[in-house]
Amino acid sequence: MSPAAFPAREVALVDLLDRLLAGGIVLAGDITLAIADIDMVQISLRALITSLGQTTRSGAAERDQ
């Protein structure tokens, strides 16, 4: 797709953050520390970040059904 297919739009940072937290964000990553090609430490990160209000509303709706 060409860049013209997606016209540039200015979005305020707070609006972008609000949209991301409303839907939730999944962060995933792995870090490996090695010395002389020998793995010494491996750290895996998996995190779900979402707004608490959105989570409690959907949880309450599921309980009411």
DSSP file (Angstrom, degrees, kcal/mol; ACC not computed):
  #  RESIDUE AA STRUCTURE BP1 BP2  ACC     N-H-->O    O-->H-N    N-H-->O    O-->H-N    TCO  KAPPA ALPHA  PHI   PSI    X-CA   Y-CA   Z-CA
    1    1 A M              0   0    0      0, 0.0     5,-0.0     0, 0.0     0, 0.0   0.000 360.0 360.0 360.0 145.1    0.0    0.0    0.0
    2    2 A S    >   -     0   0    0      1,-0.1     3,-1.8     0, 0.0     4,-0.4  -0.528 360.0-114.7 -85.1 155.6    1.2    3.5   -0.7
    3    3 A P  G >  S+     0   0    0      0, 0.0     3,-1.0     0, 0.0    -1,-0.1   0.765 114.4  67.7 -60.0 -24.2    1.5    6.1    2.0
    4    4 A A  G 3  S+     0   0    0      1,-0.2     4,-0.0     3,-0.1     0, 0.0   0.734  85.8  69.5 -69.0 -19.8   -1.3    8.0    0.3
    5    5 A A  G <  S+     0   0    0     -3,-1.8    -1,-0.2     1,-0.3     0, 0.0   0.798 103.2  44.8 -66.5 -27.5   -3.7    5.2    1.2
    6    6 A F  S <  S-     0   0    0     -3,-1.0    -1,-0.3    -4,-0.4     3,-0.1  -0.850  88.3-149.3-117.5  93.1   -3.4    6.3    4.8
    7    7 A P        -     0   0    0      0, 0.0     2,-0.2     0, 0.0    -3,-0.1  -0.309  28.4-100.1 -63.7 144.6   -3.6   10.1    5.0
    8    8 A A        -     0   0    0     -5,-0.0     2,-0.4     1,-0.0    -4,-0.0  -0.429  44.4-177.0 -67.2 132.8   -1.7   11.7    7.9
    9    9 A R        -     0   0    0     -2,-0.2     2,-0.5    -3,-0.1    -1,-0.0  -0.996  24.8-128.0-132.5 137.8   -3.9   12.7   10.8
   10   10 A E        -     0   0    0     -2,-0.4     2,-0.4     0, 0.0    -2,-0.0  -0.741  28.5-176.5 -85.6 128.3   -2.8   14.4   14.0
   11   11 A V        -     0   0    0     -2,-0.5     2,-0.1     4,-0.0    -2,-0.0  -0.993  26.4-121.0-126.0 129.2   -3.9   12.6   17.1
   12   12 A A     >  -     0   0    0     -2,-0.4     4,-2.3     1,-0.1     3,-0.3  -0.398  22.2-123.3 -67.1 145.3   -3.3   13.9   20.6
   13   13 A L  H  > S+     0   0    0      1,-0.2     4,-2.6     2,-0.2     5,-0.2   0.871 111.8  53.8 -58.7 -39.3   -1.2   11.7   22.8
   14   14 A V  H  > S+     0   0    0      1,-0.2     4,-2.2     2,-0.2    -1,-0.2   0.875 108.6  49.4 -66.4 -36.0   -3.9   11.5   25.4
   15   15 A D  H  > S+     0   0    0     -3,-0.3     4,-2.2     2,-0.2    -2,-0.2   0.903 111.6  48.8 -67.8 -40.7   -6.4   10.4   22.8
   16   16 A L  H  X S+     0   0    0     -4,-2.3     4,-2.3     2,-0.2    -2,-0.2   0.925 112.4  48.0 -63.5 -44.4   -4.1    7.7   21.5
   17   17 A L  H  X S+     0   0    0     -4,-2.6     4,-2.6     1,-0.2     5,-0.2   0.889 110.2  52.7 -63.6 -40.0   -3.4    6.5   25.1
   18   18 A D  H  X S+     0   0    0     -4,-2.2     4,-1.8     1,-0.2    -1,-0.2   0.909 110.8  46.9 -62.1 -43.2   -7.1    6.4   25.8
   19   19 A R  H  X S+     0   0    0     -4,-2.2     4,-1.4     2,-0.2    -2,-0.2   0.906 113.3  48.5 -66.1 -41.6   -7.8    4.3   22.8
   20   20 A L  H  X S+     0   0    0     -4,-2.3     4,-2.0     1,-0.2    -2,-0.2   0.920 113.4  45.9 -66.3 -43.1   -5.0    1.9   23.5
   21   21 A L  H  < S+     0   0    0     -4,-2.6    30,-1.9     1,-0.2    -1,-0.2   0.815 106.7  59.3 -71.9 -29.0   -6.0    1.4   27.2
   22   22 A A  H  < S+     0   0    0     -4,-1.8    -1,-0.2    -5,-0.2    -2,-0.2   0.884 118.1  31.0 -65.2 -37.6   -9.6    0.9   26.3
   23   23 A G  H  < S-     0   0    0     -4,-1.4    -2,-0.2    -5,-0.1    -1,-0.2   0.693 116.3-118.9 -92.3 -21.5   -8.7   -2.0   24.1
   24   24 A G     <  -     0   0    0     -4,-2.0     2,-0.4    -5,-0.2    26,-0.2   0.066  15.8-120.0  95.2 151.6   -5.7   -3.2   26.1
   25   25 A I  E     -A   49   0A   0     24,-2.8    24,-3.1    -4,-0.1     2,-0.5  -0.988  12.7-153.8-129.0 136.1   -2.1   -3.6   25.2
   26   26 A V  E     -A   48   0A   0     -2,-0.4     2,-0.5    22,-0.2    22,-0.2  -0.959  10.8-167.0-111.0 123.2    0.0   -6.7   25.3
   27   27 A L  E     +A   47   0A   0     20,-3.0    20,-2.6    -2,-0.5     2,-0.4  -0.921  11.4 172.5-108.4 133.9    3.7   -6.3   25.8
   28   28 A A  E     +A   46   0A   0     -2,-0.5     2,-0.3    18,-0.2    18,-0.2  -1.000   7.3 145.4-141.2 139.5    6.0   -9.2   25.2
   29   29 A G  E     -A   45   0A   0     16,-2.2    16,-3.1    -2,-0.4     2,-0.4  -0.977  28.7-146.5-168.3 157.5    9.8   -9.5   25.1
   30   30 A D  E     -A   44   0A   0     -2,-0.3     2,-0.4    14,-0.2    14,-0.2  -0.994   9.7-168.7-131.8 137.5   12.8  -11.6   25.8
   31   31 A I  E     -A   43   0A   0     12,-3.0    12,-3.2    -2,-0.4     2,-0.5  -0.995   3.4-171.7-126.2 130.0   16.2  -10.6   27.0
   32   32 A T  E     -A   42   0A   0     -2,-0.4     2,-0.6    10,-0.2    10,-0.2  -0.984   8.1-158.1-123.9 124.3   19.2  -12.9   27.1
   33   33 A L  E     +A   41   0A   0      8,-3.2     7,-3.3    -2,-0.5     8,-1.7  -0.889  20.5 177.9-100.7 125.4   22.5  -11.9   28.7
   34   34 A A  E     -A   39   0A   0     -2,-0.6     2,-0.4     5,-0.3     5,-0.2  -0.956  20.6-161.6-131.0 146.0   25.4  -14.0   27.4
   35   35 A I  E >  S-A   38   0A   0      3,-2.2     3,-1.2    -2,-0.4    -2,-0.0  -0.995  83.3 -10.1-125.7 124.4   29.1  -14.0   28.0
   36   36 A A  T 3  S-     0   0    0     -2,-0.4    -1,-0.1     1,-0.3     3,-0.1   0.904 129.9 -55.5  54.3  46.3   31.4  -15.7   25.5
   37   37 A D  T 3  S+     0   0    0      1,-0.2     2,-0.5    -3,-0.1    -1,-0.3   0.691 112.5 121.4  61.5  21.3   28.4  -17.2   23.7
   38   38 A I  E <   -A   35   0A   0     -3,-1.2    -3,-2.2     0, 0.0     2,-0.3  -0.967  65.8-127.5-114.8 119.9   27.2  -18.8   26.9
   39   39 A D  E     +A   34   0A   0     -2,-0.5    -5,-0.3    -5,-0.2     3,-0.1  -0.488  34.3 169.3 -66.9 123.8   23.7  -17.7   28.0
   40   40 A M  E     +     0   0A   0     -7,-3.3     2,-0.4     1,-0.4    -6,-0.2   0.807  63.3  14.6-103.3 -42.2   23.9  -16.6   31.6
   41   41 A V  E     -A   33   0A   0     -8,-1.7    -8,-3.2     2,-0.0     2,-0.4  -1.000  57.5-169.5-139.9 134.9   20.5  -14.9   32.3
   42   42 A Q  E     -A   32   0A   0     -2,-0.4     2,-0.5   -10,-0.2   -10,-0.2  -0.993   6.1-171.9-126.6 127.6   17.2  -15.1   30.3
   43   43 A I  E     -A   31   0A   0    -12,-3.2   -12,-3.0    -2,-0.4     2,-0.4  -0.973   2.0-168.0-120.2 126.5   14.3  -12.7   31.2
   44   44 A S  E     -A   30   0A   0     -2,-0.5     2,-0.5   -14,-0.2   -14,-0.2  -0.949   4.4-165.1-114.6 134.5   10.9  -13.1   29.6
   45   45 A L  E     +A   29   0A   0    -16,-3.1   -16,-2.2    -2,-0.4     2,-0.4  -0.976  14.6 168.1-123.6 126.1    8.3  -10.4   30.0
   46   46 A R  E     +A   28   0A   0     -2,-0.5     2,-0.4   -18,-0.2   -18,-0.2  -0.978  14.8 166.1-132.9 121.8    4.6  -10.8   29.2
   47   47 A A  E     -A   27   0A   0    -20,-2.6   -20,-3.0    -2,-0.4     2,-0.5  -0.997  26.1-155.4-140.5 141.4    2.3   -8.0   30.4
   48   48 A L  E     -A   26   0A   0     -2,-0.4     2,-0.5   -22,-0.2   -22,-0.2  -0.977  15.6-170.5-113.7 123.5   -1.3   -7.0   29.7
   49   49 A I  E     +A   25   0A   0    -24,-3.1   -24,-2.8    -2,-0.5     2,-0.3  -0.966  20.7 143.0-118.2 122.7   -2.0   -3.3   30.3
   50   50 A T        -     0   0    0     -2,-0.5     2,-0.2   -26,-0.2   -28,-0.2  -0.953  53.6 -85.9-149.2 166.1   -5.6   -2.1   30.2
   51   51 A S     >  -     0   0    0    -30,-1.9     4,-1.5    -2,-0.3     5,-0.1  -0.554  30.1-136.2 -78.1 143.4   -7.7    0.4   32.0
   52   52 A L  H  > S+     0   0    0     -2,-0.2     4,-2.5     1,-0.2     5,-0.2   0.863 101.9  57.4 -68.2 -37.0   -9.3   -0.8   35.2
   53   53 A G  H  > S+     0   0    0      1,-0.2     4,-2.0     2,-0.2    -1,-0.2   0.899 106.8  48.6 -61.2 -41.8  -12.7    0.7   34.5
   54   54 A Q  H  > S+     0   0    0      2,-0.2     4,-1.9     1,-0.2    -1,-0.2   0.884 112.2  49.1 -65.8 -39.4  -12.9   -1.2   31.2
   55   55 A T  H  X S+     0   0    0     -4,-1.5     4,-2.1     2,-0.2    -2,-0.2   0.921 112.0  46.4 -68.7 -44.9  -12.0   -4.4   32.9
   56   56 A T  H  X S+     0   0    0     -4,-2.5     4,-2.3     1,-0.2    -1,-0.2   0.863 111.0  52.9 -69.2 -34.8  -14.5   -4.1   35.8
   57   57 A R  H  X S+     0   0    0     -4,-2.0     4,-2.0    -5,-0.2    -1,-0.2   0.934 112.4  43.6 -65.7 -44.2  -17.3   -3.1   33.5
   58   58 A S  H  X S+     0   0    0     -4,-1.9     4,-1.8     1,-0.2    -2,-0.2   0.866 114.2  51.3 -70.6 -33.9  -16.9   -6.1   31.2
   59   59 A G  H  X S+     0   0    0     -4,-2.1     4,-1.8     2,-0.2    -1,-0.2   0.895 110.4  48.3 -67.3 -40.2  -16.5   -8.4   34.2
   60   60 A A  H  X S+     0   0    0     -4,-2.3     4,-1.8     1,-0.2    -2,-0.2   0.870 109.5  53.3 -67.3 -36.6  -19.7   -7.1   35.8
   61   61 A A  H  X S+     0   0    0     -4,-2.0     4,-0.7     1,-0.2    -1,-0.2   0.877 108.2  50.2 -66.3 -36.9  -21.5   -7.5   32.5
   62   62 A E  H >< S+     0   0    0     -4,-1.8     3,-0.5     1,-0.2    -1,-0.2   0.881 109.9  50.4 -68.2 -37.5  -20.4  -11.2   32.3
   63   63 A R  H 3< S+     0   0    0     -4,-1.8    -1,-0.2     1,-0.2    -2,-0.2   0.855 106.4  55.7 -67.8 -33.8  -21.6  -11.9   35.9
   64   64 A D  H 3<        0   0    0     -4,-1.8    -1,-0.2     1,-0.3    -2,-0.2   0.688 360.0 360.0 -73.2 -18.1  -25.0  -10.3   35.2
   65   65 A Q    <<        0   0    0     -4,-0.7    -1,-0.3    -3,-0.5    -2,-0.2   0.496 360.0 360.0 -80.0 360.0  -25.7  -12.7   32.3
